[in-house]
Amino acid sequence: MSYPYDSEVRAAVPYAPPLDLTDIAAARALLVEAAAGLPPFRPEAGVELTHLRGSGAEGDPPVDLYILRPTGGTARPLPVLLWFHGGGFVLGDARESLPFLDAAVRQTGAVCVSLQYRLAPEATFPAPLDEGLAALNWLTDHAEQLGVDLDRIAVGGQSAGAAYAAGLALRVRDEGGPGIVFQLLDIPVTDDRIATQSAAEYTDTLVWHRNNAELSWKAYLGDGGDPISPYAAPARAEELAGLPPAFVTVNQFDPLRDEGIEYARRLAHANVPTELHLYAGTFHGSSGIAVTAQVSQRQNADLIAALYRALSTATPVNGKRN
């Protein structure tokens, strides 16, 4: 491994978890052990955290929602972001995203909701995406109670979480549902075919590499059959027109880099307002590991700034109100 990482990012290399999805239980235990050494999350001043359970899809259990919002009342409904955490479909926890979402609440004034979806391989496609749609419907059904604006709903996620966000935007466009005004796609997983140049080259990169990508898709799709649904792998969608505007980030030394770039390119060619940022010297998920590196701070700040811009001048482009 001899990649020219950003110097500040390189300093965090010893703290990057050596994830290996050949043993998912061991990978989960590794992350639980790492999280045990961190102080418990507490929202910053001006932000409050609520843990609620919303109605799941028909026949499914309730969905767990961690809701961060500005403290105090407001004269008008607030925009809302439904967020999906990362973890290659098989790892992670909704609470891991709370520090980033806390900053987003403080800087945008939006309500941010982190969904605890079920993980693969115990729950394969479409179960987690069904939970995402159930969470979206629950938020809109309880908009008045939550004080959220039905005309300013965004979806977003990191890595596999961005696959859920992009898949949900496609599904709402095609099937109807609450209107979505924006997609915030941070280092997205989009393509189960894993056929890009970056996927071929980056077989030993930190945190994520080709073998993990292959194993994660196998766990998520299960015996999903052929053809693979574009709601599972958004790159398989034949038509991207009519989707909400998107902000896409990619890391330089990441097997997922090129599929993120290609998805952004296709969105732009479909006349979807799209912004793409590639961060030099970074690896997959480095913004959450090398958190003090300037490039990490810039990546997270860019995501929040894009969310603020989108929710400040939002117009629904798909879906319908329940």
C-alpha positions in Angstrom: 0.0 0.0 0.0 1.8 3.1 -1.2 -0.8 5.7 -2.1 0.1 9.4 -1.9 -2.4 10.2 0.8 -2.8 13.8 2.0 -0.3 14.2 4.9 -3.0 14.9 7.5 -5.0 12.0 6.3 -2.0 9.7 6.4 -1.5 10.5 10.1 -4.9 8.8 10.8 -3.9 5.6 8.9 -3.2 3.7 12.2 -6.8 4.4 13.3 -8.4 3.1 10.1 -10.3 -0.1 11.0 -8.9 -3.1 9.0 -12.3 -4.3 7.8 -12.6 -7.7 6.2 -16.1 -8.8 5.3 -15.1 -12.5 4.8 -16.2 -12.6 8.5 -19.1 -10.1 9.0 -19.6 -11.0 12.6 -15.9 -10.3 13.4 -16.1 -7.0 11.4 -19.1 -5.9 13.4 -17.4 -6.8 16.6 -14.3 -4.7 15.6 -16.5 -1.7 15.1 -18.3 -2.2 18.3 -15.0 -2.4 20.1 -13.8 0.8 18.5 -17.0 2.6 19.3 -16.7 1.5 23.0 -13.7 3.7 23.4 -15.5 6.9 22.3 -17.4 9.2 24.6 -21.2 9.0 24.3 -22.7 11.4 21.8 -24.3 14.5 23.2 -25.8 17.1 21.0 -24.2 20.6 21.0 -26.0 23.5 22.5 -29.0 24.5 20.4 -29.7 20.9 19.3 -31.9 18.3 20.8 -32.0 14.5 20.2 -35.1 12.3 20.3 -35.3 8.6 19.6 -38.6 7.5 18.2 -40.1 4.4 16.6 -42.1 4.9 13.5 -44.4 2.6 11.6 -42.5 0.1 9.4 -43.6 -1.3 6.0 -46.6 -3.6 6.1 -45.5 -6.8 7.8 -42.2 -5.3 9.0 -41.2 -4.2 12.5 -41.2 -0.5 13.4 -38.3 1.7 12.3 -35.9 3.3 14.7 -35.4 7.0 14.1 -32.9 9.3 15.8 -34.1 12.8 15.3 -32.0 15.9 15.8 -33.6 19.3 15.6 -33.0 22.9 16.7 -34.1 23.6 20.3 -37.0 25.9 20.9 -40.1 26.6 18.8 -40.1 28.1 15.3 -42.7 30.2 13.5 -42.6 28.1 10.4 -42.0 24.4 9.5 -38.4 23.3 9.2 -36.8 21.4 6.2 -35.9 17.8 6.9 -33.1 15.4 5.9 -33.6 11.6 6.1 -30.1 10.1 6.4 -28.8 6.6 5.9 -25.6 5.6 7.6 -22.8 3.8 5.8 -21.4 0.3 6.4 -21.4 -1.6 3.2 -25.0 -2.8 3.7 -23.8 -5.1 6.6 -22.2 -2.8 9.2 -22.9 0.3 11.1 -25.4 2.0 13.3 -27.6 5.1 12.9 -26.0 6.7 15.9 -22.6 6.8 14.2 -23.9 9.7 12.0 -25.1 11.8 14.8 -22.0 14.1 15.1 -22.2 15.0 11.4 -26.0 15.5 11.6 -25.6 17.6 14.7 -23.4 20.0 12.7 -25.9 19.9 9.9 -28.7 20.9 12.2 -26.7 23.8 13.7 -25.6 25.1 10.3 -28.8 24.6 8.2 -31.6 24.8 10.7 -33.0 21.6 9.3 -34.4 18.6 11.2 -32.1 15.6 10.6 -33.3 12.1 11.0 -30.9 9.1 11.1 -32.6 5.7 10.2 -31.6 2.5 11.9 -32.3 0.1 9.0 -31.8 -3.6 9.2 -28.5 -5.0 8.0 -27.6 -7.6 5.4 -27.3 -10.5 5.1 -30.0 -10.9 7.7 -32.2 -8.4 5.8 -31.5 -8.4 2.0 -32.9 -6.1 -0.7 -35.6 -4.8 -0.7 -36.1 -4.9 3.1 -33.8 -2.0 4.1 -35.1 0.2 1.2 -38.7 -0.6 2.3 -37.7 0.7 5.7 -36.4 3.8 4.1 -39.7 4.4 2.3 -41.6 3.6 5.5 -39.5 6.2 7.4 -40.1 8.8 4.7 -43.9 8.1 4.8 -43.9 8.3 8.6 -42.1 11.6 8.6 -44.6 13.1 6.2 -47.6 11.6 8.0 -46.3 13.2 11.2 -45.1 16.4 9.6 -47.3 18.7 11.7 -46.3 17.0 14.9 -42.6 17.1 14.0 -42.8 20.7 12.6 -41.3 19.7 9.2 -42.0 21.2 5.8 -43.4 18.8 3.2 -42.0 20.9 0.4 -38.4 20.7 1.7 -37.6 17.0 2.2 -34.1 15.8 1.3 -32.6 12.3 1.4 -28.9 11.5 1.9 -26.4 9.0 3.1 -22.8 7.9 3.1 -21.4 5.0 1.1 -24.0 2.2 1.1 -26.3 4.7 2.8 -26.0 6.8 -0.3 -27.1 3.8 -2.3 -30.3 3.7 -0.2 -30.9 7.4 -0.6 -30.4 7.3 -4.4 -32.5 4.1 -4.7 -35.3 5.8 -2.6 -35.2 8.8 -4.9 -35.6 6.5 -7.9 -38.4 4.6 -6.3 -40.4 7.7 -5.3 -39.9 9.1 -8.8 -41.3 5.9 -10.4 -44.0 4.9 -7.8 -45.0 8.1 -6.3 -44.6 9.2 -2.7 -43.5 12.2 -0.7 -41.8 14.7 -2.9 -38.0 14.8 -2.5 -36.1 18.0 -3.3 -32.5 16.9 -2.9 -30.1 14.0 -2.8 -26.9 14.3 -0.7 -24.7 11.4 -1.8 -21.5 11.1 0.1 -19.0 8.6 -1.4 -21.9 6.6 -2.9 -22.2 2.9 -3.6 -24.1 2.7 -6.9 -23.0 -0.3 -9.0 -23.0 -4.0 -8.1 -21.0 -4.9 -11.3 -17.8 -3.4 -9.8 -16.4 -2.9 -13.2 -14.7 0.5 -13.0 -11.0 1.3 -13.3 -10.8 2.4 -9.6 -12.4 -0.9 -8.5 -9.9 -2.9 -10.5 -6.9 -0.9 -9.2 -7.7 -0.4 -5.5 -7.6 -3.9 -4.1 -5.6 -3.0 -1.0 -6.9 0.5 0.0 -7.7 1.4 3.5 -11.1 0.6 5.0 -12.7 -0.4 1.6 -11.3 -2.4 -1.3 -12.6 -4.5 -4.1 -13.0 -7.7 -2.1 -15.1 -6.0 0.5 -17.2 -4.4 -2.2 -17.9 -7.8 -3.8 -18.8 -9.4 -0.4 -21.1 -6.5 0.6 -23.1 -6.7 -2.7 -23.4 -10.5 -2.3 -24.7 -10.0 1.2 -27.2 -7.3 0.2 -28.6 -8.8 -3.0 -28.7 -12.4 -1.7 -30.5 -14.4 -4.4 -32.0 -11.2 -5.8 -32.0 -12.8 -9.2 -31.6 -11.2 -12.6 -32.0 -8.4 -13.6 -30.8 -6.5 -10.5 -33.2 -3.8 -9.5 -32.0 -0.2 -10.0 -33.5 0.6 -6.6 -30.8 -1.7 -5.2 -28.0 -0.6 -7.6 -28.9 2.9 -8.9 -26.3 2.7 -11.7 -28.5 0.1 -13.3 -31.3 2.6 -13.8 -31.8 3.2 -17.5 -33.2 6.7 -17.1 -32.2 9.3 -14.5 -34.3 12.2 -15.7 -36.8 13.6 -13.3 -34.7 12.9 -10.2 -34.1 15.7 -7.6 -30.8 17.7 -7.7 -27.8 15.9 -6.3 -24.5 16.7 -4.6 -22.0 13.8 -5.0 -18.6 13.4 -3.3 -15.9 10.9 -4.0 -12.6 10.0 -2.4 -9.5 9.7 -4.6 -8.1 6.4 -3.5 -11.4 4.5 -3.2 -12.6 1.6 -5.4 -16.0 3.3 -5.4 -14.6 6.6 -6.9 -15.3 5.9 -10.5 -18.9 4.6 -10.0 -19.7 7.8 -8.1 -18.2 9.9 -10.8 -20.1 8.0 -13.5 -23.4 8.3 -11.6 -22.9 12.1 -11.3 -22.0 12.3 -15.0 -25.2 10.4 -15.9 -27.3 12.6 -13.7 -25.9 15.7 -15.3 -26.5 14.3 -18.8 -30.1 13.7 -17.7 -30.4 17.4 -17.0 -30.5 16.8 -13.2 -28.8 19.7 -11.4 -25.7 17.9 -10.1 -22.5 18.9 -8.3 -19.5 16.6 -8.0 -16.5 16.9 -5.7 -13.4 14.7 -5.7 -11.2 15.1 -2.6 -7.5 14.6 -3.3 -5.4 12.3 -1.1 -8.3 10.7 0.6 -9.5 7.1 1.1 -13.0 5.7 1.5 -14.5 7.2 4.7 -11.5 9.1 5.6 -13.6 12.2 6.5 -14.9 10.2 9.4 -11.6 8.9 10.5 -9.1 11.7 9.9 -11.7 14.1 11.1 -9.2 16.9 11.9 -7.6 16.9 8.5 -8.3 20.0 6.5 -9.5 17.9 3.5 -12.0 16.0 5.8 -13.3 19.2 7.3 -13.7 20.6 3.8 -15.6 17.6 2.6 -18.0 17.6 5.5 -18.4 21.4 5.3 -19.2 21.1 1.6 -21.9 18.5 2.2 -23.6 20.7 4.8 -23.3 23.8 2.7 -24.8 22.0 -0.3 -27.7 20.9 1.9 -28.3 24.4 3.2 -28.4 25.8 -0.4 -30.8 23.1 -1.6 -33.2 23.4 1.3 -33.2 27.2 1.2 -34.6 27.3 -2.4 -36.3 23.9 -2.7 -39.0 22.9 -5.2 -40.2 19.3 -5.2 -39.5 17.6 -8.6 -40.9 14.2 -8.0 -43.4 12.3 -6.0 -46.7 13.4 -4.5 -47.9 14.3 -1.1 -49.5 11.5 0.9 
